[in-house]
Amino acid sequence: MPNRTVFFISDGTGITAETFGNAILAQFEMKARHVRLPFTDTADKAHQAVRQINHTGVVDGKKPIVFTTLVNMEILAIIQKGCQGMLLDMFGTFVHPLENELQIKSNHRVGRFSDASKSKEYQERIEAINFSLAHDDGQSNRDLEQSDVILVGVSRSGKTPTSLYLAMQYGLKASNYPLIPEDFERQQLPPALVPHRSKLFGLTISPDRLREIRNERRPNSLYASMENCRHEIAEAEAMMRRSGIRWLSTTTKSIEEIATTILQDIRPERLTY
């Protein structure tokens, strides 16, 4: 398919428009140039957006694709009237039919973060991020009982990005703890983790991929050698099997896939979206 320019327009951050739009575009084999137009919250900005979209269409020789989550109906009307691209109004597509079905008017609130200071869920997410940062890579054993999940695995197996994703996306307090050579010599879990076995989830990775990642961090080191990577992974997986820890390989999985698998398995009682 031909390359296209794709606009994401919102009177808020545009995160919803971009996430939803990218999910749809992923179904097509095409390259797209992304243009983000967040905080389009005045008539002047709307007219500027229309000019930019239409000019891009002329330069490209193809209609731009425009995803919007505009709540302000006056601003949306300006875009609808003047835009010469393919306009996909996601709120209009989903919110209005739901209003009719539920017989309830939506609150037409701009952005999911517009009342962050008053949002209990938002504050809990911030607290979860701070907690996960404080408990990254086994930095602290304090308050481990407050963790919703504790990720374990060898160094560079994906624990830190997964922990932060769980905190930022779901408001979960996710700790992570490395399994190190001393643990393998003792053939036991780190003592701090034993009381929290039910919250443990293991991450592993293929030796080839681990070597690539570690070699970027410490080239030509024992830490990054294939022999050491194979040894650590074999020992970690054996320990997880002995301890009855659920685990998965991160080798070919995205952070989103890893997090979803963990949530299906751990099933924390408290989830914030």
C-alpha positions in Angstrom: 0.0 0.0 0.0 1.2 3.6 -0.6 2.7 5.6 2.2 0.4 8.0 4.0 0.5 10.8 6.4 -1.6 10.1 9.5 -2.8 12.9 11.9 -3.9 12.3 15.5 -6.0 15.3 16.7 -7.3 15.8 20.2 -8.3 18.6 22.6 -6.4 16.6 25.2 -3.1 14.7 25.1 -4.1 12.6 22.1 -3.0 9.4 23.7 -6.3 7.7 23.1 -6.4 8.8 19.5 -2.9 7.6 18.8 -3.2 4.3 20.7 -6.5 3.4 19.0 -5.3 4.7 15.6 -2.1 2.7 15.7 -3.9 -0.4 16.7 -6.0 -0.1 13.5 -3.1 0.8 11.3 -1.1 -2.2 12.5 -3.5 -4.3 10.5 -2.1 -2.9 7.2 1.3 -3.3 5.6 2.1 0.3 5.1 4.5 3.0 6.3 2.9 6.1 7.8 4.3 9.4 8.7 2.7 10.4 12.1 1.7 14.0 12.9 0.5 14.6 16.5 -1.7 17.6 17.1 -2.6 17.5 20.8 -4.4 20.2 22.8 -6.3 21.4 19.8 -8.7 23.2 22.1 -9.5 26.6 20.3 -11.1 27.5 17.0 -7.8 29.1 15.9 -5.9 25.8 16.5 -8.6 23.9 14.7 -8.3 26.1 11.6 -4.5 25.7 11.7 -4.9 21.9 11.9 -7.2 22.0 8.8 -4.7 24.1 6.8 -1.9 21.7 7.8 -3.9 18.6 6.9 -5.0 20.0 3.5 -1.5 21.3 2.6 -0.1 17.8 3.4 -2.7 16.2 1.1 -1.6 18.5 -1.7 2.2 17.8 -1.1 1.7 14.1 -0.7 -0.8 13.8 -3.5 -2.8 11.5 -1.3 -5.5 12.1 1.3 -4.2 12.2 4.9 -5.8 9.9 7.4 -7.1 11.8 10.4 -7.9 10.1 13.7 -9.7 12.4 16.2 -10.9 12.3 19.8 -12.2 15.8 19.9 -14.8 16.4 22.6 -15.6 20.0 21.9 -18.3 19.9 19.2 -17.6 23.4 17.8 -13.9 22.5 17.3 -14.9 19.1 15.8 -17.3 20.9 13.4 -14.4 23.0 12.1 -12.3 20.0 11.4 -15.3 18.1 9.8 -16.2 21.0 7.5 -12.7 22.0 6.3 -10.7 18.8 6.4 -10.0 17.2 3.1 -8.5 14.0 4.6 -10.2 10.8 5.6 -11.6 11.7 9.0 -12.2 9.0 11.6 -14.0 10.5 14.6 -13.6 7.9 17.3 -15.8 9.5 19.9 -18.5 10.1 17.4 -18.3 6.5 16.3 -18.5 5.0 19.8 -19.8 7.5 22.3 -22.9 8.7 20.5 -24.3 5.1 19.9 -23.6 4.4 23.5 -25.5 7.5 24.6 -28.4 6.3 22.6 -28.3 2.7 23.9 -27.7 3.7 27.6 -30.0 6.7 27.5 -27.3 8.6 29.3 -25.4 11.7 28.0 -21.6 11.3 28.3 -19.8 14.0 30.4 -17.8 15.2 27.3 -14.8 15.5 29.5 -11.6 16.5 27.7 -8.8 14.0 28.4 -8.6 11.2 30.9 -6.1 13.3 33.0 -8.0 16.6 33.1 -9.0 16.2 36.8 -5.8 14.3 37.9 -5.5 16.2 41.1 -8.9 14.9 42.2 -8.5 11.4 40.8 -7.9 8.7 43.4 -6.9 6.3 40.6 -4.4 8.7 39.1 -2.8 9.3 42.5 -2.6 5.5 43.0 -0.8 5.2 39.7 1.8 7.8 40.7 2.3 6.0 44.0 2.7 2.7 42.1 5.4 4.2 39.8 7.3 5.6 42.7 7.1 2.2 44.5 8.3 0.3 41.4 11.2 2.6 40.9 12.2 2.2 44.6 12.0 -1.6 44.3 13.8 -1.9 40.9 16.5 -4.5 40.6 16.3 -5.5 44.3 17.3 -2.0 45.5 15.0 -2.3 48.6 13.5 -5.2 50.6 11.3 -2.8 52.5 7.5 -3.1 52.1 7.8 -6.0 49.7 4.5 -7.3 51.1 2.8 -4.3 49.5 3.8 -5.5 46.0 1.1 -6.7 43.7 3.7 -8.7 41.8 7.4 -9.4 42.2 9.2 -10.2 38.9 12.3 -12.4 39.1 14.9 -13.4 36.5 18.5 -12.9 35.4 19.8 -9.5 34.7 18.5 -7.9 31.4 15.6 -10.3 31.0 13.0 -7.5 30.8 12.1 -7.1 34.5 12.5 -3.3 34.8 10.5 -2.2 31.7 7.7 -4.7 32.6 7.5 -3.4 36.2 7.2 0.2 35.1 4.6 -0.7 32.4 2.5 -2.5 35.0 2.8 0.6 37.3 2.1 3.2 34.7 -0.6 1.4 32.8 -2.4 -0.5 35.6 -1.4 1.3 38.8 0.2 -2.0 40.1 3.0 -2.0 42.6 5.5 -4.1 40.8 8.8 -5.0 42.3 11.6 -6.8 40.5 14.5 -8.8 41.9 17.5 -10.2 40.0 18.6 -13.8 40.3 22.4 -13.7 40.7 25.3 -16.2 40.8 25.2 -16.4 44.6 21.5 -17.5 44.4 22.5 -20.2 42.0 25.3 -21.4 44.2 22.9 -21.8 47.1 20.3 -23.2 44.8 17.7 -21.2 46.7 15.6 -18.1 46.2 16.9 -14.9 47.7 15.7 -15.0 51.4 13.7 -11.8 51.1 11.5 -13.3 48.4 10.5 -16.6 50.2 7.6 -15.1 52.2 6.1 -13.7 49.1 6.3 -16.7 46.8 2.6 -16.4 45.8 3.4 -13.0 44.2 6.5 -14.1 42.3 6.5 -14.3 38.5 9.6 -15.3 36.5 11.0 -13.9 33.3 13.5 -15.8 31.2 15.0 -15.2 27.7 16.9 -17.1 25.1 20.7 -17.1 25.6 21.3 -15.6 22.1 19.0 -12.6 22.8 20.4 -12.1 26.3 24.0 -12.1 24.9 22.9 -9.4 22.4 21.4 -7.2 25.1 24.3 -7.6 27.5 26.9 -7.1 24.9 25.5 -3.6 24.2 25.9 -2.8 27.9 29.3 -4.5 28.5 30.9 -5.5 25.2 33.3 -8.6 25.3 32.8 -9.2 29.0 32.3 -12.4 30.9 28.8 -11.0 31.9 27.9 -10.9 28.2 29.6 -14.2 27.1 27.4 -16.9 25.6 28.7 -19.5 28.0 27.7 -17.3 31.0 24.3 -16.4 29.5 23.5 -20.0 29.0 24.6 -20.9 32.5 22.6 -18.2 34.2 19.4 -18.9 32.2 19.6 -22.6 32.8 20.2 -22.1 36.6 17.4 -19.5 36.8 14.9 -21.7 35.0 15.8 -24.7 37.1 15.3 -22.6 40.3 11.9 -21.3 39.1 10.8 -24.9 38.4 12.0 -26.1 41.8 10.2 -23.2 43.5 7.0 -23.6 41.6 7.3 -20.1 40.2 5.2 -19.3 37.1 7.4 -17.9 34.3 7.5 -17.0 30.6 10.1 -16.2 28.0 10.4 -12.6 26.9 12.5 -13.4 23.8 9.9 -12.5 21.2 7.2 -10.9 23.3 6.4 -7.2 23.6 6.1 -5.5 27.0 2.3 -5.4 26.5 2.1 -9.2 25.8 4.3 -9.9 28.9 2.2 -7.7 31.1 -1.0 -9.2 29.9 0.2 -12.7 30.6 1.3 -11.8 34.1 -2.1 -10.2 34.8 -3.9 -13.3 33.6 -1.8 -15.4 35.9 -1.4 -13.2 39.0 -4.9 -11.8 38.9 -4.4 -8.9 41.4 -7.6 -7.9 43.1 -6.9 -4.2 42.5 -6.6 -3.1 39.0 -6.5 0.6 37.8 -6.9 1.5 34.1 
